[in-house]
Amino acid sequence: MAAPVSACPACDAAHIAEDTAGKGYRGNGQEAQRIMLSLPTAHCAACIVGVEGSLQQLDGVRSARVNLTLKRATIEADPGVEPQKLAEFLTSIGYEAYELDAGALSTTATEKSSRDILMRVGVAGFGMMNVMILSIAVWSGAADATRDLFHWVSAAISLPIIAFSSQPFFKNAWAALRVGRLNMDVPISLAILLAAVMSLYETAMHGHHAYFDAALSLTFFLLAGRYLDHRTRAVARSAAETLAALEVPRAHRIKPDGTDEVVSVAELKIGDVVRVVPGARVPVDGMVEDGESEIDRSLLTGESLPVFAGPGHMLNAGEVNLTGPLTVRVAAAGKDTALHRMADLVALAETARNKYTSLADKAAKIYAPAVHLLALAAFAVWMVISGWDVRLSLNIAVAVLIITCPCALGLAVPAVTTAASGKLFRQGMLLKSATATERLADVTHVVFDKTGTLTEGKPVLDNMGDHTDEDLALALALAQGSSHPLAQTIVTATTAAGLRAARISEVKETPGHGISALAEDGQDLRLGRAEWLGARGLDRTATYLKIGKRPAVAFTFTDNLRDGAAEAVADLKAQGLNVTLISGDAPAAVQDVAFRLGIEDYRAGMLPEDKVAAIEALASAGQRVLMVGDGLNDTAALAAAHVSISPATALEATRVVSDIVLLGRSLAPIAGAVTLSRSATKRIKENFAIAAAYNAIAIPIALVGLATPLAAALAMSFSSITVSLNALRLRGFR
Amino acid sequence: MNVLVYLIPISLLLGGVGLAFFFWSLKSHQYDDPDGDAQRILSDRWDKAPPED
């Protein structure tokens, strides 16, 4: 069967799986739909077989193929098979799974550029091996015509390959030079170009030394580093897309009879009306029909002040609804929304926001000017010594450039980050920021949020029997307007009990306090914190409902500790880190959790601004703070901390500001991640030291004019291999 | 040294065959899921991969 080359490898993979499926279910004749599931905990051969095998047993599933590198399953199924059901099925048999929006996942672009770099690496490797073999003949004593022949053959192989393979360096160097800056690619490009031109000239002049092998191996090693870097980012980006897809694909569509239905964003049509709860991203571009709220547009426009949104205002997908529930008439959905066009800009904004200078940048800042000055100095000094012999002086300057060229430096960071992030990814942690490991290594103080972070964040309403149906109906109506976990629990519990929401108006959420509204009979309604209602708080997790002048009634909840929370806290403390628990919850509940986890330092009743103040106080006391949190009220604190982690269950707005996202349910990997990033940072510094040591030996040799092509090749290969091996030691870490 | 006239083209040709093989493996998506492929070989389930495209 000669299928055309597909733009989507996963589709091809799905075809194979179809061929291999024992059942050979060919579908019901209708066009298949493609479903993608994220499998954050898949890690072994048994998982592949388990997931693929059990999915293929299901009705309507034609094929399933797991990609373990991207931790994803691609499923071909009959139309009408619900992705949510498949994800729930897999989770129920022990393979944690989340649904992905297959339409929004742009695997093709990254796959293509990754393959492009790999192709250049392959070509450079081919050229390097051939030219090396020819060079060995020259080094071992080929002379005169034979040497010239070998040099010419080398030139014929090298020049086109350099022109093809080194393009990424040339492009980056040119981009930097055009705006008058220096980056790592400038000395690299200069060394490659000078080496090639100089060697061509030497070959034409029947010279002894040609550096074609050096130019090619430089290209090869540096491209290999570039490829590793690219791969790490591609996997991280793919997982980040996973997270984006976690939140966006569903929208609350309002049916003509006024009830909500949850639908996939892909199903929305222009003109539909959707409900957007506070704390959630707006899923579509559209116009506000009903409701008033504030909108955080910082992600899309850079406006830091929230703007007002009321009927008639336009909203864009990706904006965060802050306070009140809104109904929005759809103007564009899915790939046509502003969010999708902005995705690249968002990535840029996030890197720009990050003021931390990475170790690699620090090294490049010292390195690039130093190398150029050194080569220039060598040229000038040798001009004087040799009595204006340009050929000799230029030869030595090129030798200096080649020998100092950052093969080892170019590999030092990517090799380590690849090993470290690969390791962390396998443990279920996604690094969103390239410098997250470096910053995580500095951490001296860990701050945890309680609800949803240390605890499951799935509170259970335990006193529904104490309330009248009328109160419950009002509570349901108020709670519907909030994404606060307690409000959501009230909604679930009361809806499950068959209650319908009472009619209320002017719903407004005051973040950190609660929700207020007007009842049909004009009474003030408030659902929220005891202080805000003027009620006396109970000694446990509860929210309070106040109707008019009646005394407030309490809704009480119980919450379980999150899986791995105890291990994480114990391990972090064992590492000598200070652990603090900061929560907006009632003192008794916070104390209870702190006691169960052995945290001595805990603060309760903290508002969002108090959390930021606490983090800033720690920072000004010289502490590097790791903040772990999940809620809307933690967002500011997460952004203020030196490095931040949020669980996959956190609100989208929260995950956007955190550096690391936990893909699984457990908190246990956090302590290991801190240790791992410490040793990763140590390896990076070791690698810089190794590169510097090689240079310290090689530069004097080059300066006195003794750097033959053989010496350059040896120095380059040994330093590159040493740093790569040093980085690989991380893989065996624990 | 006349033998070089044959040997150099032959070695380049062999290298070129290797390169072509590499291109083929790249085109047929063999580097898309290295972790998965490493694990799949341990499974005793019949699998016709890699694809013939």
Interface residues (C-beta under 8 A of the other chain):
Chain A: A3 V5 P9 D12 A13 H15 I16 D19 T20 C44 A45 I48 V49 G53 V66 N67 L68 T69 L70 E111 R115 L118 M119 G122 V123 F126 M129 N130 I133 L134 T146 L149 V153 I157
Chain B: M1 L4 I8 S11 L12 G15 G16 G18 L19 F22 F23 L26 K27 H29 Y31 D32 D33 P34 D35 G36 Q39 R40 L42 S43 R45 W46 D47 K48 A49 P51 D53
